[in-house]
Amino acid sequence: MKKYKTLTAEEAVKVIKSNDRVFIQAAAAAPQLLINAMTNRHEELRNVEVCHLHIEGEAPYADPKYAKSFFVNSFFIGPNVRHTLQAGNGCYTPVFLGELPLLFKKNVINLNVALISVSPPDKHGYCSLGVTVAATPAAIDNADIVIAEINQKMPRTHGDGIIHISEIDYAVEVDREISAHSYPEPNETEQTIGNYIAALIEDGSTLQMGIGSIPNAVLAKLTNHKNLGIHTEMLSDGVIDLILSDAINGNNKKINHGKAVTTFMVGSQRLYDYVDDNPFIEMKAADYTNDVGMIQQNPKVISINSAIEVDLTGQVCADSIGMRMYSGVGGQMDFIRGASLSEGGKPIIALPSVTKKGRSRIVPFLQPGAGVVTTRAHVHYVVTEYGVANLYGKTIKQRINELVKIAHPDHRETIERYYFERKMY
């Protein structure tokens, strides 16, 4: 059995060379010690491309003052690298989360180095990718060199994230807390949206929902539901109590029966403690969790996703504010389509009716340059605090009537009139 070589972080990252492409494991599994050590080499390195989904914690290499050393390629734009697009030391690659592993498997994007974080090896030499699988297995297979933080505090999770130490070229042993994330209690608007969505969820449904106040508000309303399942891209704290009470048990699922399936998780230490060596939680790669063919096999799939704005024909912008890229395509379309094809499934777009500044998020037309993540042909349910609009099978005029009803009352007349005055026939 190959023994990995243990080094300091500073020693390990010396293998990174100018003009290399470096992959960083996503979300809460981002190896912060290696990230910092790589960034500290900014005076030696030039033109290193750093690519990743959103990562929790710090991204010091994204500082524009290091533009000659590092260039950020985001597959999903997090707040810690959002500034790079305007500063010119970063870019965004649009990709469905379910297809991200294929970029590495098909050698569309070749990697020189992968920076990952894993649990300590067991007696057989197997480590776990812990709280993030996503595209990491494909990146490990593609990369020339794999450098791992072996973290004593990384939860050992079951599923596709099990790798042997022989796949690790250099290792750094650490004992570091996993990045935790929490959201405030849902406000009145979010609670109302949560009530509307919960009313759409039947016993035996399979849930996909992410982190945030609206998903948490929905989950809090499901305590009396029975035989719910989880097949999602992201797992957070809101599911724990429902699992412990047996409201979520996966008994009605057709695939991964009796398991809660996810590809990454972000939450509190309670979540990380709960998933540690828990066989009920199954971590799968993103090209499994987000595969439409897989999603649709489960019954009554409920997909809950957010949006920045929705126009009166049903087009959903979820990745940009006008021309300014804000986040990414992510897995929204994967699950919108999967839920719509599931027997009894309901794809849902949920958003407050107005922004914090009072601007309507139900709009006659998307802002110039705004990207369409979910097309008008894919959208089914749109939910605000003013109700539920079901657009499936509706004509454009019927959709306008439905969406105007759930817009904020202060904006309803204005957005409807604006649309009809300027619509091209």
C-alpha positions as CSV (number, residue, x, y, z in Angstrom):
1,M,0.0,0.0,0.0
2,K,1.4,3.4,-1.0
3,K,2.1,5.7,1.9
4,Y,1.3,9.3,1.3
5,K,4.1,11.8,2.0
6,T,3.4,14.1,4.9
7,L,4.7,17.7,4.5
8,T,4.0,21.1,5.8
9,A,1.6,23.2,3.7
10,E,4.4,25.4,2.5
11,E,6.4,22.4,1.3
12,A,3.4,20.8,-0.4
13,V,2.4,23.7,-2.5
14,K,5.9,24.1,-3.9
15,V,4.8,21.7,-6.6
16,I,2.5,24.4,-8.0
17,K,4.3,26.1,-11.0
18,S,3.6,29.2,-13.0
19,N,0.9,28.7,-15.7
20,D,-0.6,25.7,-13.8
21,R,-4.3,25.2,-13.4
22,V,-5.3,24.4,-9.8
23,F,-8.6,23.0,-8.6
24,I,-9.9,23.7,-5.1
25,Q,-12.5,21.5,-3.4
26,A,-15.8,23.4,-3.0
27,A,-17.9,24.8,-0.2
28,A,-17.1,23.9,3.4
29,A,-14.4,21.4,2.4
30,A,-12.1,24.1,1.0
31,P,-8.5,23.3,2.3
32,Q,-7.8,26.7,3.9
33,L,-4.3,26.0,5.0
34,L,-3.2,25.0,1.5
35,I,-5.0,27.9,0.0
36,N,-3.1,30.3,2.3
37,A,0.2,28.6,1.6
38,M,-0.4,28.8,-2.2
39,T,-1.3,32.5,-1.9
40,N,1.9,33.2,0.1
41,R,3.9,32.2,-3.0
42,H,2.4,35.1,-5.0
43,E,5.9,36.6,-5.6
44,E,7.2,33.4,-7.2
45,L,4.1,32.4,-9.2
46,R,2.7,33.9,-12.4
47,N,-0.5,33.2,-14.3
48,V,-1.9,30.3,-12.1
49,E,-5.5,29.6,-12.9
50,V,-7.5,28.8,-9.8
51,C,-10.8,27.1,-10.5
52,H,-13.6,26.0,-8.2
53,L,-17.3,26.2,-7.3
54,H,-18.2,28.5,-4.4
55,I,-15.9,28.0,-1.4
56,E,-16.6,28.9,2.2
57,G,-14.0,30.8,4.1
58,E,-11.3,33.1,2.6
59,A,-10.1,33.3,-0.9
60,P,-6.9,35.4,-0.5
61,Y,-5.6,34.5,-4.0
62,A,-8.6,36.5,-5.4
63,D,-7.3,39.8,-4.2
64,P,-6.7,42.0,-7.3
65,K,-3.2,42.9,-6.0
66,Y,-2.2,39.3,-6.9
67,A,-3.6,39.6,-10.4
68,K,-0.2,38.8,-12.0
69,S,0.0,35.6,-9.9
70,F,-3.5,34.2,-9.8
71,F,-6.6,34.2,-12.1
72,V,-9.9,33.0,-10.7
73,N,-12.1,30.7,-12.9
74,S,-15.4,30.3,-11.0
75,F,-18.0,27.6,-11.9
76,F,-20.3,29.3,-9.3
77,I,-19.5,32.8,-8.0
78,G,-19.4,33.2,-4.3
79,P,-19.2,36.5,-2.4
80,N,-15.5,36.0,-1.7
81,V,-14.6,36.1,-5.4
82,R,-17.4,38.1,-6.9
83,H,-15.3,41.2,-7.1
84,T,-12.8,39.5,-9.5
85,L,-15.1,39.8,-12.5
86,Q,-15.2,43.6,-12.3
87,A,-11.5,43.8,-11.3
88,G,-10.5,41.7,-14.2
89,N,-8.6,39.0,-12.4
90,G,-11.4,36.5,-12.7
91,C,-14.1,35.0,-14.9
92,Y,-17.1,32.8,-14.8
93,T,-17.7,29.5,-16.7
94,P,-21.4,28.7,-17.0
95,V,-22.1,25.1,-16.5
96,F,-24.9,22.9,-15.0
97,L,-23.7,21.5,-11.7
98,G,-24.6,18.0,-13.0
99,E,-22.2,18.4,-15.9
100,L,-19.3,19.9,-14.1
101,P,-17.6,16.6,-13.5
102,L,-17.7,16.0,-17.3
103,L,-15.5,19.0,-17.9
104,F,-12.7,17.0,-16.2
105,K,-13.8,13.5,-17.3
106,K,-13.8,14.6,-21.0
107,N,-10.6,16.6,-20.6
108,V,-12.3,19.8,-21.6
109,I,-10.5,21.3,-18.6
110,N,-7.2,19.7,-17.6
111,L,-5.9,20.2,-14.1
112,N,-2.3,20.3,-13.0
113,V,-3.0,20.3,-9.3
114,A,-6.0,19.5,-7.1
115,L,-6.2,20.8,-3.5
116,I,-8.6,18.8,-1.4
117,S,-9.5,18.1,2.2
118,V,-10.2,14.6,3.6
119,S,-10.8,12.7,6.8
120,P,-7.9,10.6,8.2
121,P,-7.5,7.2,6.6
122,D,-9.1,4.2,8.2
123,K,-7.2,1.0,8.9
124,H,-7.6,0.0,5.3
125,G,-6.1,3.3,4.0
126,Y,-9.4,4.9,2.9
127,C,-10.2,8.6,3.5
128,S,-13.5,10.4,2.9
129,L,-14.0,13.7,1.0
130,G,-16.3,14.6,3.9
131,V,-18.7,17.4,3.4
132,T,-18.1,18.0,-0.3
133,V,-18.1,15.5,-3.2
134,A,-19.5,17.4,-6.2
135,A,-16.9,17.3,-8.9
136,T,-14.0,16.4,-6.7
137,P,-13.6,12.7,-7.7
138,A,-13.4,13.7,-11.3
139,A,-10.9,16.4,-10.5
140,I,-8.7,14.0,-8.6
141,D,-8.8,11.6,-11.6
142,N,-7.9,14.4,-14.0
143,A,-5.2,16.2,-12.0
144,D,-1.5,15.4,-12.3
145,I,-0.9,16.0,-8.6
146,V,-3.3,15.7,-5.7
147,I,-2.5,17.6,-2.4
148,A,-4.7,16.9,0.6
149,E,-5.3,18.3,4.0
150,I,-5.9,15.3,6.2
151,N,-8.1,17.0,8.7
152,Q,-8.9,15.3,12.0
153,K,-12.2,17.2,12.2
154,M,-13.4,16.3,8.7
155,P,-16.6,14.1,9.0
156,R,-16.3,10.7,7.5
157,T,-19.2,10.4,5.1
158,H,-20.5,7.5,3.1
159,G,-20.9,7.2,-0.7
160,D,-18.8,8.4,-3.6
161,G,-16.4,10.4,-1.6
162,I,-14.3,7.5,-0.4
163,I,-10.7,7.6,-1.8
164,H,-7.6,5.6,-1.0
165,I,-4.5,7.3,0.3
166,S,-2.7,6.0,-2.8
167,E,-4.6,8.7,-4.8
168,I,-3.0,11.4,-2.7
169,D,0.5,12.5,-3.7
170,Y,1.2,14.9,-0.9
171,A,-0.5,15.3,2.5
172,V,-0.7,18.0,5.2
173,E,-2.0,16.9,8.5
174,V,-4.3,19.5,10.2
175,D,-6.8,19.7,13.0
176,R,-9.0,22.5,11.8
177,E,-12.7,23.3,12.3
178,I,-14.9,22.9,9.2
179,S,-16.3,26.2,8.0
180,A,-19.7,26.6,9.6
181,H,-22.6,28.6,8.1
182,S,-25.8,29.7,9.7
183,Y,-28.8,31.8,8.7
184,P,-31.1,34.0,10.8
185,E,-34.6,32.9,11.7
186,P,-37.0,33.3,8.7
187,N,-38.7,36.7,8.7
188,E,-42.5,37.1,8.2
189,T,-42.2,37.2,4.5
190,E,-40.1,34.1,4.4
191,Q,-42.4,32.3,6.8
192,T,-45.4,33.1,4.6
193,I,-43.6,31.8,1.5
194,G,-42.7,28.7,3.5
195,N,-46.3,28.1,4.4
196,Y,-47.4,28.3,0.7
197,I,-44.7,25.8,-0.3
198,A,-45.3,23.4,2.5
199,A,-49.0,23.2,1.4
200,L,-47.8,21.9,-2.0
201,I,-45.8,19.1,-0.4
202,E,-47.5,15.8,0.0
203,D,-46.6,12.8,2.1
204,G,-44.0,10.6,0.4
205,S,-42.4,13.5,-1.5
206,T,-38.7,13.6,-2.3
207,L,-37.2,17.0,-1.4
208,Q,-34.5,19.1,-3.0
209,M,-33.7,22.3,-1.2
210,G,-30.7,24.3,-0.3
211,I,-29.5,26.5,2.5
212,G,-31.3,29.7,3.4
213,S,-34.2,31.2,5.3
214,I,-36.9,30.1,2.8
215,P,-35.9,26.4,2.8
216,N,-35.6,26.5,6.5
217,A,-39.1,28.0,6.8
218,V,-40.5,25.2,4.6
219,L,-38.7,22.4,6.5
220,A,-40.1,23.8,9.8
221,K,-43.7,23.3,8.5
222,L,-43.1,19.6,7.6
223,T,-43.1,18.1,11.1
224,N,-46.4,16.3,10.5
225,H,-45.5,14.9,7.1
226,K,-44.7,11.2,6.6
227,N,-42.3,9.2,4.5
228,L,-40.4,12.2,3.0
229,G,-37.2,11.6,1.1
230,I,-34.1,13.6,0.3
231,H,-32.4,13.8,-3.0
232,T,-30.7,17.1,-3.2
233,E,-27.4,18.8,-4.2
234,M,-27.0,20.5,-0.9
235,L,-27.8,19.5,2.7
236,S,-28.2,21.8,5.7
237,D,-29.3,21.8,9.3
238,G,-33.0,22.0,8.6
239,V,-33.3,18.3,7.8
240,I,-31.8,16.9,11.0
241,D,-34.9,17.2,13.2
242,L,-37.1,15.8,10.5
243,I,-34.9,12.8,10.1
244,L,-34.8,12.2,13.8
245,S,-38.6,12.4,14.0
246,D,-38.9,10.0,11.1
247,A,-40.7,12.5,8.9
248,I,-37.8,12.0,6.6
249,N,-36.9,8.4,6.2
250,G,-36.6,7.8,2.4
251,N,-39.1,4.9,2.6
252,N,-41.0,6.1,-0.5
253,K,-38.0,6.6,-2.8
254,K,-37.4,4.5,-5.8
255,I,-33.7,5.0,-6.0
256,N,-31.4,5.1,-3.0
257,H,-34.3,3.8,-1.0
258,G,-34.0,4.6,2.7
259,K,-31.1,7.0,2.1
260,A,-30.8,10.8,2.1
261,V,-28.7,11.7,-1.0
262,T,-26.6,14.9,-1.4
263,T,-23.4,16.0,-3.1
264,F,-22.3,18.7,-0.6
265,M,-23.3,20.2,2.7
266,V,-22.9,23.5,4.5
267,G,-24.2,24.1,8.0
268,S,-23.4,24.2,11.6
269,Q,-21.2,21.9,13.7
270,R,-24.3,20.1,14.6
271,L,-24.8,19.1,11.0
272,Y,-21.2,17.9,10.6
273,D,-21.4,15.9,13.8
274,Y,-24.7,14.3,12.6
275,V,-23.4,13.2,9.2
276,D,-20.1,11.7,10.6
277,D,-20.1,8.0,9.9
278,N,-23.9,8.1,9.4
279,P,-24.9,5.5,6.7
280,F,-28.3,7.2,6.2
281,I,-26.5,10.1,4.5
282,E,-25.1,9.1,1.2
283,M,-22.7,11.5,-0.6
284,K,-22.8,11.1,-4.4
285,A,-20.9,12.9,-7.2
286,A,-22.8,15.8,-8.8
287,D,-23.2,14.0,-12.1
288,Y,-25.4,11.5,-10.1
289,T,-27.3,13.8,-7.7
290,N,-28.0,16.3,-10.5
291,D,-28.7,13.8,-13.3
292,V,-32.2,14.4,-14.6
293,G,-32.6,10.8,-15.3
294,M,-31.8,9.9,-11.7
295,I,-33.9,12.7,-10.1
296,Q,-37.1,11.9,-12.0
297,Q,-37.1,8.3,-10.9
298,N,-38.1,9.3,-7.4
299,P,-41.8,10.1,-6.8
300,K,-43.2,13.6,-6.1
301,V,-39.9,15.4,-6.4
302,I,-40.2,18.8,-4.8
303,S,-37.5,21.2,-6.2
304,I,-37.2,24.5,-4.4
305,N,-35.0,27.1,-6.0
306,S,-34.6,30.9,-5.7
307,A,-34.4,33.6,-8.3
308,I,-33.3,37.2,-8.7
309,E,-36.2,38.1,-10.8
310,V,-39.0,36.5,-12.9
311,D,-40.6,38.2,-15.9
312,L,-44.3,38.1,-16.7
313,T,-43.8,35.3,-19.3
314,G,-42.1,33.0,-16.7
315,Q,-38.4,33.5,-17.6
316,V,-36.3,33.1,-14.5
317,C,-33.0,35.0,-13.9
318,A,-31.1,33.4,-11.1
319,D,-27.4,34.1,-11.8
320,S,-27.0,37.8,-12.6
321,I,-28.3,41.2,-11.8
322,G,-28.6,42.7,-15.2
323,M,-25.2,42.3,-16.9
324,R,-23.4,41.8,-13.6
325,M,-22.8,38.1,-12.8
326,Y,-23.8,37.3,-9.3
327,S,-23.8,33.5,-8.7
328,G,-24.1,30.8,-11.3
329,V,-26.3,28.4,-13.1
330,G,-25.7,25.7,-10.4
331,G,-28.2,22.9,-10.2
332,Q,-31.4,24.8,-10.7
333,M,-32.2,23.5,-14.2
334,D,-31.1,20.0,-13.3
335,F,-33.7,19.8,-10.6
336,I,-36.4,21.9,-12.3
337,R,-36.4,19.4,-15.1
338,G,-36.0,16.4,-12.9
339,A,-38.9,17.4,-10.7
340,S,-41.2,18.2,-13.7
341,L,-40.6,14.7,-15.1
342,S,-41.1,13.0,-11.7
343,E,-44.5,11.4,-11.2
344,G,-46.3,14.0,-9.1
345,G,-43.3,16.3,-9.0
346,K,-43.5,20.0,-8.5
347,P,-40.6,22.3,-9.5
348,I,-40.9,25.6,-7.5
349,I,-39.2,29.0,-7.8
350,A,-39.5,30.9,-4.6
351,L,-38.7,34.6,-4.0
352,P,-39.9,37.6,-2.0
353,S,-42.0,39.9,-4.2
354,V,-39.7,42.9,-3.7
355,T,-36.0,43.5,-3.1
356,K,-34.8,45.1,0.1
357,K,-35.0,48.4,-1.6
358,G,-38.6,47.8,-2.6
359,R,-38.1,47.0,-6.3
360,S,-40.4,44.4,-7.7
361,R,-38.9,41.0,-8.4
362,I,-41.8,40.1,-10.7
363,V,-41.0,42.3,-13.7
364,P,-42.5,42.9,-17.1
365,F,-39.1,42.2,-18.7
366,L,-35.8,41.0,-17.4
367,Q,-33.1,43.7,-16.9
368,P,-30.9,44.2,-20.0
369,G,-28.2,41.6,-19.9
370,A,-29.9,39.4,-17.4
371,G,-29.4,35.7,-17.9
372,V,-32.2,33.2,-18.2
373,V,-31.4,30.2,-16.0
374,T,-34.8,28.5,-16.2
375,T,-36.7,29.2,-19.4
376,R,-40.4,30.0,-19.7
377,A,-41.0,26.5,-21.0
378,H,-39.5,24.8,-18.0
379,V,-41.1,26.9,-15.2
380,H,-44.0,25.5,-13.3
381,Y,-44.7,27.1,-9.8
382,V,-43.6,30.5,-8.8
383,V,-44.2,31.4,-5.1
384,T,-44.0,34.8,-3.3
385,E,-45.5,35.9,0.0
386,Y,-48.7,36.8,-2.0
387,G,-49.4,33.3,-3.2
388,V,-48.7,30.6,-5.7
389,A,-48.7,31.0,-9.5
390,N,-48.9,27.8,-11.5
391,L,-47.6,28.6,-15.0
392,Y,-47.5,25.1,-16.4
393,G,-49.6,24.8,-19.6
394,K,-50.6,28.4,-19.4
395,T,-50.6,30.9,-22.3
396,I,-48.6,34.1,-22.0
397,K,-51.7,36.1,-21.1
398,Q,-52.7,33.5,-18.5
399,R,-49.2,33.6,-17.1
400,I,-49.3,37.4,-16.8
401,N,-52.5,37.2,-14.8
402,E,-51.1,34.5,-12.5
403,L,-47.8,36.4,-11.9
404,V,-49.4,39.8,-11.4
405,K,-51.5,38.3,-8.6
406,I,-48.4,37.3,-6.6
407,A,-46.5,40.5,-7.3
408,H,-46.4,43.1,-4.5
409,P,-49.7,45.1,-4.6
410,D,-47.8,48.4,-5.0
411,H,-46.4,47.2,-8.3
412,R,-49.1,45.1,-9.9
413,E,-50.7,47.7,-12.1
414,T,-47.4,49.2,-13.1
415,I,-45.7,46.0,-14.3
416,E,-48.8,44.8,-16.1
417,R,-49.3,48.1,-18.0
418,Y,-45.6,48.4,-18.8
419,Y,-45.6,44.9,-20.3
420,F,-48.6,45.6,-22.6
421,E,-47.4,49.0,-23.6
422,R,-44.0,47.8,-24.8
423,K,-44.6,44.2,-25.9
424,M,-43.5,43.4,-29.4
425,Y,-46.2,41.6,-31.4
